[in-house]
Each structure stands twice: as structure tokens, then as C-alpha cells.
């Protein structure tokens, strides 16, 4: 089923405390109270809820956060902010009859996004919003290389675990910015065909919580995005990115690592970083500790790793002898 909205959509909000100016750009110092133009949502005959909006900037001025929230349910905690006129963003709010937000980079005409084209729906368990991005911009993210008109559904728990609804937008001029939806619950995203408008639907009952990252290049966007929770991704050690060997063979080939593959690959100068010791390669009850010690020493000399692959559970009745657990530098024996 396809739902069409008029322009401007009648499922929108009025600004209750508008001050008779044509735009309102200092939302960081205040808030706007919004009342629905229609008392009912278009689905399920549910009541539309009153909203409040605030826009704040991070202390560095490179991250903007837009809140549209139901004051009867939850109010966001806002800390460590910078006045909007000192940030990298220019925020314009239109009203009072049809509320919308337009965000640009400060001192530039570049549009980051605009909410005027599309509905704004908020009821008990259904929220909908539309974001317009720069014309001919490319949108990436949501687990896909590039967004298409195919709907994309993401699921989150109450703590927004399970997915990060993040989008990077690359405009025709080569500048980039990012959008993160900090919403709880399932969300559906759809880029409207032959347009630059993204339709976002949520089963949230609380708010729209949208973070905007100024960029202006993809590297800066990712740096700003990964800074918000203090958990920056790091590359694994160089050896972990190399070639690894893990064989599944019978126990009768117990000297394969030491006498076969290791020396062949080493002498042939074929690059590889580690060898995987599986339970099929050596019997768990083996007692040739000296042989295994020699193997680990050979790997250490060449800077390679010897990895152990064993299930976490071991039968206590199958083996009566000692069980040998192999590490890189020594062999630990346990009963």
C-alpha cells in the first residue's frame, strides 16, 4: 500500500508559541511547543500527541542534535552545549501554521536537510517524518552501500541496541555530512523514487532524536560519528589482517604443521600469518610436549602465530590422560 500526502501535508504541526517572526534560529536558547493540525493520526484512529522541539549543538560545534519529543512521555537531557550562532550550523524554523526545520552549514548555502516536504506524524505508537537532502546527493548507510527506493527496516531494543540507523550524504560538490537516528524500536527507511526525500517511519512512543554531523568530508563525518559514545573503532593488529591457515585433518598427520606445511610455505616465501591447531590435528591426549614446544618456537622465530581452535567443552570421561592446552610460548597441562 502506498500513502500519498498533500503538499504541504495536512498531517503537520502548528507552532503554539511563535513570536511573529518569519523564522526562528535560536532554538538552543529556547524551545517551540507544537500542536497537531489534525487531532487524529491517519492509522488506527489514534490521537496525535503534542510535541516540543529543541535544537542544540555539541561543545565543539560540529554535531547538532534535533529533538522532537512528547513532553508527557520523556524529556531529553541536554548538557555540554554551544550556542547555535557559534556552531557550524544555521538552523531555520518555519511556521507558525506549518512547522518545519531547515539546517544548513553556517556561512554556506549548502542544504544539509529540510523537513518541509512531507508529513510529521506522532501518535501513541507510530511516528513519521520526511527529510529532504541536497538535489542529486548520494545517500549511503543503513547496512547498504547506497540507498535505493527499496524500503529498509532496522530493529532496535529499548536501549537502541541491534542497529545504528546512520546515513552519510555526499552532495554533488563533494562535501559530506551524516545523520544518526537515535530512536528506539523498529524503523523503516525509504528513499522516494526519483527524489532526494527520505521517508522515515518509527514505532517509537517517545521522540525523534536526530544527530547531524557537519563533516565536511567523509573522514570528518566518521570521526564525529564515532565520537558521540566515546567508542572509536580501531584496526586489529597487522598480523590479524593477513593470510591464515586452518586445516581439518586426521590425527595420524600429527607432524603436518612442523614437518610439512610450515616449512614448505616458509621456504617458498609464501606470506601467511598464523596456523590454526584443531582438535582433529592432534589428539587431546597427546603427550609429545617436546614436539609441540619446537613448533611454537619455530613460529615465534618467524613472527607467526599458532592459534588454538577447540570447543569450550571437553568430555571428562572420554580421556583418562592429561589434556594439553597450547599457547604461543609454552604448554599448560591440566588434569
One Martini backbone bead per residue (centre of mass of N, CA, C, O) as a GRO file, in nm:
protein
  335
    1UNK     BB    1   0.096   0.035   0.022
    2UNK     BB    2   0.030   0.375  -0.071
    3UNK     BB    3   0.107   0.696   0.064
    4UNK     BB    4  -0.041   1.016   0.021
    5UNK     BB    5   0.058   1.357   0.033
    6UNK     BB    6   0.020   1.664   0.072
    7UNK     BB    7   0.107   2.010  -0.031
    8UNK     BB    8   0.108   2.049   0.246
    9UNK     BB    9   0.079   1.853   0.498
   10UNK     BB   10  -0.185   1.791   0.721
   11UNK     BB   11   0.032   1.622   0.877
   12UNK     BB   12   0.096   1.851   1.116
   13UNK     BB   13   0.236   2.153   1.275
   14UNK     BB   14   0.196   2.391   1.516
   15UNK     BB   15   0.307   2.693   1.654
   16UNK     BB   16   0.231   2.812   1.963
   17UNK     BB   17   0.510   3.007   2.037
   18UNK     BB   18   0.507   3.222   1.832
   19UNK     BB   19   0.678   3.556   1.744
   20UNK     BB   20   0.619   3.676   1.440
   21UNK     BB   21   0.841   3.545   1.288
   22UNK     BB   22   0.974   3.399   1.002
   23UNK     BB   23   1.207   3.304   1.198
   24UNK     BB   24   1.390   3.053   1.409
   25UNK     BB   25   1.741   3.032   1.534
   26UNK     BB   26   1.733   2.998   1.880
   27UNK     BB   27   1.675   2.699   2.006
   28UNK     BB   28   1.906   2.672   2.223
   29UNK     BB   29   1.743   2.898   2.416
   30UNK     BB   30   1.485   2.722   2.346
   31UNK     BB   31   1.140   2.650   2.253
   32UNK     BB   32   0.886   2.457   2.082
   33UNK     BB   33   0.541   2.436   2.062
   34UNK     BB   34   0.333   2.163   1.946
   35UNK     BB   35   0.041   2.125   1.736
   36UNK     BB   36  -0.187   1.948   1.583
   37UNK     BB   37  -0.378   1.982   1.293
   38UNK     BB   38  -0.461   1.688   1.363
   39UNK     BB   39  -0.607   1.480   1.606
   40UNK     BB   40  -0.545   1.243   1.403
   41UNK     BB   41  -0.423   0.970   1.289
   42UNK     BB   42  -0.417   0.775   0.989
   43UNK     BB   43  -0.382   0.532   1.204
   44UNK     BB   44  -0.621   0.387   1.417
   45UNK     BB   45  -0.744   0.646   1.552
   46UNK     BB   46  -0.526   0.813   1.686
   47UNK     BB   47  -0.384   1.030   1.888
   48UNK     BB   48  -0.231   1.318   1.867
   49UNK     BB   49   0.062   1.466   1.981
   50UNK     BB   50   0.235   1.671   2.162
   51UNK     BB   51   0.514   1.891   2.099
   52UNK     BB   52   0.875   1.937   2.130
   53UNK     BB   53   1.147   2.162   2.036
   54UNK     BB   54   1.506   2.112   2.001
   55UNK     BB   55   1.833   2.275   1.939
   56UNK     BB   56   2.168   2.145   1.959
   57UNK     BB   57   2.512   2.187   2.035
   58UNK     BB   58   2.809   2.099   2.056
   59UNK     BB   59   3.101   2.215   2.195
   60UNK     BB   60   3.244   2.200   1.896
   61UNK     BB   61   3.012   2.253   1.657
   62UNK     BB   62   2.977   1.957   1.474
   63UNK     BB   63   2.713   1.880   1.644
   64UNK     BB   64   2.372   1.809   1.597
   65UNK     BB   65   2.054   1.826   1.790
   66UNK     BB   66   1.732   1.687   1.728
   67UNK     BB   67   1.419   1.746   1.898
   68UNK     BB   68   1.113   1.543   1.907
   69UNK     BB   69   0.879   1.554   2.181
   70UNK     BB   70   0.700   1.403   2.440
   71UNK     BB   71   0.632   1.551   2.742
   72UNK     BB   72   0.461   1.300   2.871
   73UNK     BB   73   0.712   1.089   2.850
   74UNK     BB   74   0.989   1.253   2.757
   75UNK     BB   75   1.301   1.421   2.845
   76UNK     BB   76   1.577   1.550   2.745
   77UNK     BB   77   1.924   1.549   2.808
   78UNK     BB   78   2.103   1.860   2.824
   79UNK     BB   79   2.455   1.893   2.750
   80UNK     BB   80   2.722   2.044   2.643
   81UNK     BB   81   2.677   2.334   2.497
   82UNK     BB   82   2.631   2.547   2.205
   83UNK     BB   83   2.570   2.809   2.049
   84UNK     BB   84   2.449   2.824   1.736
   85UNK     BB   85   2.615   3.091   1.643
   86UNK     BB   86   2.896   2.902   1.712
   87UNK     BB   87   2.847   2.704   1.502
   88UNK     BB   88   2.823   2.502   1.192
   89UNK     BB   89   2.517   2.603   1.209
   90UNK     BB   90   2.199   2.662   1.041
   91UNK     BB   91   1.875   2.740   1.182
   92UNK     BB   92   1.547   2.699   1.035
   93UNK     BB   93   1.216   2.803   1.132
   94UNK     BB   94   0.894   2.731   1.028
   95UNK     BB   95   0.590   2.941   1.047
   96UNK     BB   96   0.313   2.839   1.233
   97UNK     BB   97   0.131   2.640   1.060
   98UNK     BB   98   0.405   2.503   0.927
   99UNK     BB   99   0.626   2.300   1.047
  100UNK     BB  100   0.990   2.352   1.006
  101UNK     BB  101   1.326   2.231   0.926
  102UNK     BB  102   1.642   2.399   0.847
  103UNK     BB  103   1.976   2.281   0.754
  104UNK     BB  104   2.288   2.448   0.756
  105UNK     BB  105   2.572   2.572   0.682
  106UNK     BB  106   2.760   2.804   0.789
  107UNK     BB  107   2.812   3.038   0.541
  108UNK     BB  108   2.613   2.858   0.367
  109UNK     BB  109   2.390   2.706   0.115
  110UNK     BB  110   2.410   2.428   0.215
  111UNK     BB  111   2.214   2.158   0.237
  112UNK     BB  112   2.129   1.911   0.469
  113UNK     BB  113   1.817   1.959   0.572
  114UNK     BB  114   1.451   1.911   0.521
  115UNK     BB  115   1.096   1.906   0.657
  116UNK     BB  116   0.869   2.026   0.450
  117UNK     BB  117   0.857   1.749   0.278
  118UNK     BB  118   0.607   1.630   0.457
  119UNK     BB  119   0.524   1.459   0.725
  120UNK     BB  120   0.404   1.490   1.081
  121UNK     BB  121   0.391   1.208   1.292
  122UNK     BB  122   0.232   1.165   1.629
  123UNK     BB  123   0.177   0.883   1.827
  124UNK     BB  124   0.163   0.624   2.029
  125UNK     BB  125   0.305   0.404   1.776
  126UNK     BB  126   0.344   0.643   1.543
  127UNK     BB  127   0.608   0.770   1.332
  128UNK     BB  128   0.661   1.053   1.097
  129UNK     BB  129   0.918   1.145   0.849
  130UNK     BB  130   1.074   1.397   0.630
  131UNK     BB  131   1.377   1.416   0.429
  132UNK     BB  132   1.558   1.668   0.265
  133UNK     BB  133   1.806   1.663   0.027
  134UNK     BB  134   2.027   1.725  -0.181
  135UNK     BB  135   2.052   1.755  -0.496
  136UNK     BB  136   2.203   1.467  -0.618
  137UNK     BB  137   2.248   1.306  -0.380
  138UNK     BB  138   2.427   1.063  -0.190
  139UNK     BB  139   2.321   0.766  -0.014
  140UNK     BB  140   2.453   0.613   0.283
  141UNK     BB  141   2.368   0.307   0.449
  142UNK     BB  142   2.194   0.083   0.643
  143UNK     BB  143   2.380  -0.167   0.531
  144UNK     BB  144   2.441  -0.009   0.262
  145UNK     BB  145   2.595   0.136   0.006
  146UNK     BB  146   2.317   0.238  -0.142
  147UNK     BB  147   2.039   0.403  -0.160
  148UNK     BB  148   1.706   0.313  -0.226
  149UNK     BB  149   1.358   0.252  -0.285
  150UNK     BB  150   1.400   0.033  -0.091
  151UNK     BB  151   1.299  -0.080   0.188
  152UNK     BB  152   1.424  -0.026   0.532
  153UNK     BB  153   1.470  -0.237   0.820
  154UNK     BB  154   1.512  -0.161   1.170
  155UNK     BB  155   1.627  -0.293   1.488
  156UNK     BB  156   1.550  -0.201   1.832
  157UNK     BB  157   1.591  -0.155   2.142
  158UNK     BB  158   1.550   0.036   2.424
  159UNK     BB  159   1.887   0.090   2.387
  160UNK     BB  160   1.967   0.086   2.084
  161UNK     BB  161   2.002  -0.213   2.004
  162UNK     BB  162   2.129  -0.369   1.681
  163UNK     BB  163   2.139  -0.064   1.555
  164UNK     BB  164   2.263   0.203   1.324
  165UNK     BB  165   2.092   0.477   1.198
  166UNK     BB  166   2.307   0.555   0.940
  167UNK     BB  167   2.391   0.849   0.733
  168UNK     BB  168   2.553   0.936   0.429
  169UNK     BB  169   2.609   1.252   0.261
  170UNK     BB  170   2.678   1.321  -0.087
  171UNK     BB  171   2.738   1.589  -0.262
  172UNK     BB  172   2.812   1.729  -0.569
  173UNK     BB  173   3.064   1.896  -0.427
  174UNK     BB  174   3.192   1.666  -0.207
  175UNK     BB  175   3.030   1.694   0.042
  176UNK     BB  176   2.980   1.587   0.388
  177UNK     BB  177   2.721   1.422   0.583
  178UNK     BB  178   2.541   1.323   0.887
  179UNK     BB  179   2.296   1.073   1.011
  180UNK     BB  180   2.136   1.004   1.334
  181UNK     BB  181   1.910   0.768   1.476
  182UNK     BB  182   1.807   0.765   1.830
  183UNK     BB  183   1.600   0.534   1.816
  184UNK     BB  184   1.351   0.334   1.922
  185UNK     BB  185   1.295   0.070   1.764
  186UNK     BB  186   1.145   0.030   1.479
  187UNK     BB  187   1.253   0.110   1.135
  188UNK     BB  188   1.166   0.291   0.830
  189UNK     BB  189   1.325   0.321   0.507
  190UNK     BB  190   1.263   0.558   0.222
  191UNK     BB  191   1.351   0.636  -0.098
  192UNK     BB  192   1.211   0.828  -0.306
  193UNK     BB  193   1.140   0.811  -0.618
  194UNK     BB  194   1.305   1.045  -0.791
  195UNK     BB  195   1.451   1.154  -0.519
  196UNK     BB  196   1.560   1.340  -0.200
  197UNK     BB  197   1.353   1.171  -0.016
  198UNK     BB  198   1.319   1.064   0.324
  199UNK     BB  199   1.138   0.809   0.468
  200UNK     BB  200   1.035   0.795   0.820
  201UNK     BB  201   0.954   0.516   1.033
  202UNK     BB  202   0.806   0.467   1.367
  203UNK     BB  203   0.747   0.286   1.691
  204UNK     BB  204   0.762   0.514   1.862
  205UNK     BB  205   0.679   0.690   2.199
  206UNK     BB  206   0.876   0.957   2.227
  207UNK     BB  207   1.097   1.036   1.975
  208UNK     BB  208   1.300   1.252   1.800
  209UNK     BB  209   1.659   1.168   1.752
  210UNK     BB  210   1.887   1.386   1.582
  211UNK     BB  211   2.201   1.357   1.432
  212UNK     BB  212   2.444   1.601   1.312
  213UNK     BB  213   2.717   1.593   1.075
  214UNK     BB  214   2.928   1.828   0.922
  215UNK     BB  215   3.220   1.759   0.865
  216UNK     BB  216   3.292   1.785   0.511
  217UNK     BB  217   3.399   1.488   0.519
  218UNK     BB  218   3.400   1.154   0.560
  219UNK     BB  219   3.615   1.145   0.784
  220UNK     BB  220   3.476   1.355   0.971
  221UNK     BB  221   3.211   1.212   1.005
  222UNK     BB  222   3.329   0.956   1.144
  223UNK     BB  223   3.463   1.105   1.378
  224UNK     BB  224   3.198   1.225   1.492
  225UNK     BB  225   3.031   0.965   1.518
  226UNK     BB  226   3.250   0.809   1.711
  227UNK     BB  227   3.237   1.038   1.953
  228UNK     BB  228   2.952   1.010   2.108
  229UNK     BB  229   3.048   0.724   2.279
  230UNK     BB  230   3.378   0.680   2.289
  231UNK     BB  231   3.378   0.449   2.046
  232UNK     BB  232   3.645   0.378   1.862
  233UNK     BB  233   3.751   0.233   1.599
  234UNK     BB  234   3.990  -0.032   1.550
  235UNK     BB  235   4.248  -0.184   1.435
  236UNK     BB  236   4.388  -0.455   1.403
  237UNK     BB  237   4.644  -0.620   1.388
  238UNK     BB  238   4.831  -0.684   1.115
  239UNK     BB  239   4.827  -0.999   1.131
  240UNK     BB  240   4.503  -1.024   1.125
  241UNK     BB  241   4.503  -0.933   0.798
  242UNK     BB  242   4.605  -1.189   0.699
  243UNK     BB  243   4.703  -1.504   0.634
  244UNK     BB  244   4.523  -1.812   0.711
  245UNK     BB  245   4.559  -2.138   0.861
  246UNK     BB  246   4.302  -2.409   0.851
  247UNK     BB  247   4.294  -2.743   0.931
  248UNK     BB  248   4.137  -3.066   0.843
  249UNK     BB  249   4.264  -3.350   1.007
  250UNK     BB  250   4.416  -3.618   1.096
  251UNK     BB  251   4.598  -3.757   1.361
  252UNK     BB  252   4.818  -3.897   1.176
  253UNK     BB  253   4.910  -3.579   1.107
  254UNK     BB  254   5.081  -3.450   1.358
  255UNK     BB  255   5.341  -3.321   1.167
  256UNK     BB  256   5.239  -3.107   0.962
  257UNK     BB  257   5.332  -2.837   1.070
  258UNK     BB  258   5.641  -2.896   1.112
  259UNK     BB  259   5.707  -3.086   0.832
  260UNK     BB  260   5.529  -2.928   0.618
  261UNK     BB  261   5.371  -2.649   0.571
  262UNK     BB  262   5.562  -2.456   0.714
  263UNK     BB  263   5.825  -2.508   0.542
  264UNK     BB  264   5.708  -2.466   0.266
  265UNK     BB  265   5.608  -2.172   0.302
  266UNK     BB  266   5.872  -2.051   0.402
  267UNK     BB  267   6.060  -2.137   0.156
  268UNK     BB  268   5.847  -2.006  -0.060
  269UNK     BB  269   5.752  -1.720   0.045
  270UNK     BB  270   5.466  -1.751   0.171
  271UNK     BB  271   5.229  -1.554   0.298
  272UNK     BB  272   5.171  -1.588   0.656
  273UNK     BB  273   5.042  -1.565   1.006
  274UNK     BB  274   4.884  -1.846   1.067
  275UNK     BB  275   4.805  -2.136   1.270
  276UNK     BB  276   4.562  -2.392   1.310
  277UNK     BB  277   4.471  -2.580   1.596
  278UNK     BB  278   4.307  -2.874   1.585
  279UNK     BB  279   4.155  -3.153   1.718
  280UNK     BB  280   4.221  -3.326   1.450
  281UNK     BB  281   4.545  -3.298   1.458
  282UNK     BB  282   4.531  -3.352   1.774
  283UNK     BB  283   4.525  -3.525   2.036
  284UNK     BB  284   4.428  -3.458   2.354
  285UNK     BB  285   4.633  -3.703   2.467
  286UNK     BB  286   4.888  -3.595   2.407
  287UNK     BB  287   5.268  -3.623   2.498
  288UNK     BB  288   5.440  -3.436   2.284
  289UNK     BB  289   5.581  -3.166   2.408
  290UNK     BB  290   5.845  -3.115   2.251
  291UNK     BB  291   5.720  -3.083   1.971
  292UNK     BB  292   5.540  -2.837   2.040
  293UNK     BB  293   5.766  -2.652   2.129
  294UNK     BB  294   5.909  -2.638   1.853
  295UNK     BB  295   5.678  -2.513   1.699
  296UNK     BB  296   5.648  -2.249   1.858
  297UNK     BB  297   5.940  -2.153   1.806
  298UNK     BB  298   5.920  -2.133   1.497
  299UNK     BB  299   5.697  -1.920   1.494
  300UNK     BB  300   5.844  -1.700   1.658
  301UNK     BB  301   6.089  -1.653   1.465
  302UNK     BB  302   5.873  -1.555   1.221
  303UNK     BB  303   5.613  -1.403   1.357
  304UNK     BB  304   5.409  -1.616   1.415
  305UNK     BB  305   5.098  -1.786   1.473
  306UNK     BB  306   4.944  -2.003   1.722
  307UNK     BB  307   4.627  -2.140   1.702
  308UNK     BB  308   4.346  -2.228   1.896
  309UNK     BB  309   4.091  -2.492   1.818
  310UNK     BB  310   3.838  -2.528   2.064
  311UNK     BB  311   3.609  -2.637   2.237
  312UNK     BB  312   3.477  -2.544   2.555
  313UNK     BB  313   3.420  -2.854   2.564
  314UNK     BB  314   3.507  -3.146   2.776
  315UNK     BB  315   3.530  -3.462   2.827
  316UNK     BB  316   3.565  -3.646   3.138
  317UNK     BB  317   3.551  -3.959   3.007
  318UNK     BB  318   3.722  -3.996   2.740
  319UNK     BB  319   3.975  -3.896   2.908
  320UNK     BB  320   4.257  -4.010   3.115
  321UNK     BB  321   4.451  -3.814   3.039
  322UNK     BB  322   4.612  -3.551   2.971
  323UNK     BB  323   4.551  -3.209   2.901
  324UNK     BB  324   4.660  -3.003   2.634
  325UNK     BB  325   4.743  -2.655   2.636
  326UNK     BB  326   4.812  -2.420   2.381
  327UNK     BB  327   5.061  -2.182   2.352
  328UNK     BB  328   5.307  -1.990   2.225
  329UNK     BB  329   5.537  -2.038   2.471
  330UNK     BB  330   5.360  -2.278   2.600
  331UNK     BB  331   5.259  -2.561   2.805
  332UNK     BB  332   4.954  -2.647   2.943
  333UNK     BB  333   4.866  -2.864   3.217
  334UNK     BB  334   4.567  -3.054   3.274
  335UNK     BB  335   4.332  -3.273   3.442
   0.00000   0.00000   0.00000
